[in-house]
């Protein structure tokens, strides 16, 4: 009798591969820094290749996701009271999240002391301070092709939003273009997955190059970056989410009891989309009508990613600090306004915000090497920010339901019965 077949061994996940690349890169960089730091330069081309792969995704991904998200889902047509209230809430909360990220990175300064190589082909920052009218005019591109070629993400976002609005105005005639953008978005997600297969090599090369050239001390800055993010997220919960619950008379105990499972799913998978089905079920059982849940949660996945927006502002200034570039208050506010629009195109999939971060850094001529360094510890940060995205959107659905006067909060008994049944 032949022996039974051995079960197929599952390969390493991408996260495990990136962590392995991080460890190997640290080991190689430490060895090189002690033997001959000049050898570190040989790792740089493999790191630069990953950056080039990321840069070529940016323009089509932003265009496809924004147009598909706005025109494809009919968000522009949803001009009713619920849609307006949801959008007001989204913009207020995400703006506060961006401000908290900026305050945290300016207070704790995790990038100070970290040395990044100078960017090639462009100055670190503009030599002259732009006036308000120059900034205002710069938001509108004279050529979208030029904006895409130069990677000017703000201009791409503005053009894409106007394009999506125009598509909704022509009705059924615009459907083929909407379907094209939906296909483009899905294709770019798949394209991103292909590029991310090279990420472990890019991370290993980046860490080897940076540590080999600058020494082992660079890791302290990355650990401080992770700590700064979680401090900022904690501040966001205490200063924003809890006051919102009190303002709209939402029981924090009941809410977190209902949201704990989708939050754990989001934290462990680093994917907002993976938690969406359970989040919708949990909010409906908490007392949010299905019509509100079905409208607000998907809308929030495009316009209310609190954790990701907080992370983006923090990470962008971190790279500027690491590159020795001093951003004025005006430049940081302009960056905040850019991220307010850019973050609306962040997909609910792992590491999608890194593409938006790369686009923002390119717009401000900051070194993209910072993205590759951050990627080495991005999984640790992605867990916290993704969980915050899901919790923030669940709370948004309750807020809108309460605002509309249709929220019927479940009793403790109903929640306990649902918990026993494994429904929450």
N, C-alpha and C positions, 0 to 999 in steps of 0.2 A: 504494500500500500504506500503510495508516494506521500512524502511529508507535505503537510499543508503549506500553502504559499505564505510567505512572510508578508505582513502588512507593509504597504508602501510607506516609506518615510517621507513625511512632509518636509519640504524645503524650508529654509529660513524665510521669514517674512521680510518685507522691505525695511521695516523698522529695525529688525534684528540685524539685517545686513548693514544698515547705516551705523548702528551702534558698533558692530564689528569693525567697519571701516574707520570709525572714530578711534577705537582702541588701537588698531594697527597703525593709524596715522600718528597718534600720540607716541607710540613706541618708536616708530621710525624717526619721527622728528626729534625725540629725546636723544636717540643714538647719534643722529647727524649733528645735533648741536654740541655734543661732547667730542665727536671725532673731528669733524670739519664743517662748520656752518656754511661754507661756500657751496657745499653739495646740495643745499636746500633748493637752489634754483632749478634743479632738474625735476622737482615735483611740480613746479609752477605750470607748465603747459597742460598737464592733466587736470589741474584745477581750473585753468582758463577755459578749457574745452567745455566743462560743465556750465560755466557762466554764459558761454556763447549759445549753448543749447537752450538755456532758460530765456535769454533775450529774444530768441526768434519765436518764442511762444506768445510773448506779451500782447502784441497788437491784435492778432486774430482772436485770442482768448477773451480779451476785454470787450471787443466789438461783438463777438458772438453771444457771450453771456448777458451783456446788458440789453441788446436788442431782443434776444429771446426772452429774457426775464420781464421786460417792460411790455413789448408789443405782443409777444407770444402768449403771455398770461393775461393780457387785457388790463394791466394795472392802470394804464392811463384812462381807460373807460370807467374804472371803478372810482367815480367821483362822488359817490354817495357819502352820506354822513359817516358811516363806519370806516370807509377807506380813508377819508380825510383825517379822522381822529387817529387812526392807526399810523398814518404817515407822520402826523405831528408828534406823536409819542416816539416813533422810531428816531426821528431826527434829533429830538431833544436828548434822548438817552444816549445815542451814539456820539453826539457831540460832547457830552459830559465824559463819556468813556475815553475819547481822544484827549481831552484836557487832562484827565487823571493820568493817562500814559505819559503825556508831556511833562507834567509836574513831577512824576516819579523819576523819570530818567534825568531830569535836571537837578533833582534833589540828591539822588544817590550816585549819579554819574558813573554807571558801570563800565562805560567805554574808555574812561580816562586812564591812561597808562598802557592801553593795548595799542600796538603799533601795526598798522596795515600798510601795505605797499601803496605808493602813490598811484592814482589812476592814470592810465596812458591815453593820450589823444585828446584830453579835455582838462581844463582847469578844475580845481576842486570846487570852487564856487565862483559865481559871477564877481567880477572885480568891482562893479558899481552897484549900488543899491537901487533896485527898481522902484519907481514911483507907483502910486496906486493906479494911475491910468494905464501905465505900461502893463502892470499885472492884470488889470481888467481886460485890456485888449488882447493880451496873450492867451486868454482862455479860449478864444475863438480862432480856429485854424484858417489860414488862407488856402491851405490844401491839406486834405486829410491824408493824401498819399505821403506828403512831406512829413506830416505829424507821425505817421506810422513808421516811416523810414528813420526818423530821428528818435523814435521812442518817447515822444512827448505825451505822456499818459493823460494829463489833464485835457489836452485838446482832443485826444481820442475819445475820452469819456463824454465830453460835451457834444461832440459830433454824433456819437452813437446814441445819446439820449434824444437829440433832435431828430435823428433818423428814425428812431423807434416811434416817436410821437407822430411823425409824418406817416409812417406805415399804418398806425391805427386810424388815421384820418381818412385814408382811401378805402378802408373797409376790406371786403373780400378780395379786391384786386391785389392787396398787399400780402395775401396769405402765402403765395409761393416764396416771397422773399423772407417772410417770417419762418417758414419751414426750412429754408436754406440756412438761416441764422441758427435755428435750433439744431440742425445737422452739423453746422460748423462748430457750435458750442460742444456738442457731444464728441465730435472728432478731436477738438482741442483737448478735451479731458483725456481721451485715449492717447493723444500725442504727449500730454504731460506725463501719463503713466509710463510711456516708452522712455521719455527723458529721465524720469526718476529711477529707472533701472541702472543708470550710470551714476546715480547719486552716491552710492557707497564708495566708488572709486574717487569721485570728485571730493567727497568729504575727507577721505584718507589722504589724498594728495594735498588738500588745503591745510589740514592739520599738520602734516609732515613739513610742509613748506613754512608755515607760520612758526611752529615750535622750533624747527631746525634753525630758523633765522633769528627768532627772538627769545628762545629759551622756554622752559617749562612754565614760567610765571604767567603766561597768557591764559592758562586754564582758570586762574583765580578770577579773571575778569568775566569769563563765560559763566562761571558759577554764580557770580554776583549779578549777572544779567538775568538768570533764571530766578534768583531770589527777588530781584526788583520787580519782575513781572508778577510773581505771586503776591507780593506786598501790594502792588497796584490793583490786582484783582480783588484782594480782600478789602481794600479801600472802596472799590466799586460796589461790592455787596453791602458794606456798612453805610456808605454815604448815598447810594442811589437806590438799589433794589429794596432794601428794608424800608427806607422812607416812602417809596412808592407803594409798598404794601400797606403801610399805615395810612397813607393819604387816601387810598381807595378801599380801605377797610377790608383787607384781605388777610386771613389768618396765616402767618408765616409757618406755623406748625403743620397745618393742613396742606398748605401749598408744597412745602418741601417733602412731606410724606407722599404726596401724589407724584412729585416730579423726580423722586430719587432714582427710579429705575432708568428712565431715559437719560438722566444725568450720568449714571454709572456707565451706560452703554456709550455715551459720547466720550466720556473720559477714557475708557479702555480701548475704544476703536479709533479715537481722534477723528471721528466722522459725524458731522451733524446730520447728514442724510440717513445714516444707520439708525439714529435715534428718533427720526421723524414719526414713523408709524406708532411707536409706543407713546411718544409725547402727545400725539393727537388723541389717542385713547385715554391717556391719563388726565388730560385737561377736560375732556368730555365727562369723565366720571367725577371730576372735581366740581362740575356744575356749569361749565362753559357750553353753550349750545353748539351743536355740530356745525351750523352755518357760520358761526364766528370762528370756530377752530379751523374749519376748512379754508377760510379766507385769510385769517391773520397769520397762522403759522407758516404756510408757504410764502406769503408776502414777506414775512420777517426773515426768511432764509435768504432773501436777496437784499433787504434793506435794514435789517436789525441784528447785525452780527457784533454784539457788544464786545465780546472777548477779542475777536480778531481786530476790530478797529483800535482798541486799547493797545494791543500788541504792536500794530503797525506803527503808531506814532512813537512808541517806546523804542522799537527796534531801529527805526530810521534815524533817530537822534543818537542812539547808541553807536551806529556805524559812523556818523559824523564825528562823535567824540573819539572813536578809535582811530579815525583818519586824521585827527588833529585839526578838524575844520570847525570853526566857531560859527554857529548859526545864530543870527540876531533874532530878537523876539519877532520882528516882522517876517523874517524868513520862516520861522517855525509856525507862525500863524498861517502863512501862505501854504506851507506844507500841510497843516491841519485841514485847511479848506480843500486842498487837493485830495487828501485821504478821505474826507467826507464823501466825495463823489466816487473815488476809486474803490473804496471798500464795498460799494454797492454791487460790484461785480465779482466779489469773492465767492467762490463756490463752496458748498458745504462738504468738501472732500479734504482728506488729509493733505497738508502742506500747500494748498492752493494759495494761501496768503503770502507764501514766499515769492510767488510770481508777481503779486501786486507790490510787495516790498522792493523787489528788483526793479520794477518799473518806476517806482517813486525815487529810488536812489539814482537811477539813470537820468531822471528828469532834473535832478539837482547836482548832477555830475559828481556824485559820491561813489567811492570804489565798491564795485560789486563783490569784491573778495569778502566783504562783510557778510554777504548772504551765505556764502559757502561755509564760513565759520559758524554762523548761527545755525545752519542746518545740522551741525554736529550735535547740538543740544536742543534742536527744535522739537523733537518728540516730547521731551519733558515739558516744554512750554505749550505745545499743541494740545496736550491733554487738558490743561487748565483752561485755555481760551475756548476750546471747543465745548467743554462742559458749560462754560459761561454763556456761550452763544445759545445753547439749547435752553438753559434755565431762563435767560433773558427773553427768549421768544415765547416760552410757556407763560411767563408772567405777563407779557404783552397781550396775549389772548385773553387772560383774565381781566386785565385792565380795560380793554376795549369792551368786553362783555359787561363789566360793571358800569362803564361809562354809558353804554347803551341801555342800561337798566334791565338786562336779560340774564344776569348771572344769578344762578340759584346754587349757593354753596352747599356742597354735600355735607351731611352730618358725620360725626365721628364714627357712628355705627356703620353707615354706608361705606366709609373708607376702610373700616376694619373688615367688613364682609368682602370687599373687593380685594383686600390684601390676602385674606385667607384663600380666596379663589385663585390667587396668583395673577390678578388683573392689574395690580399696580405694585 
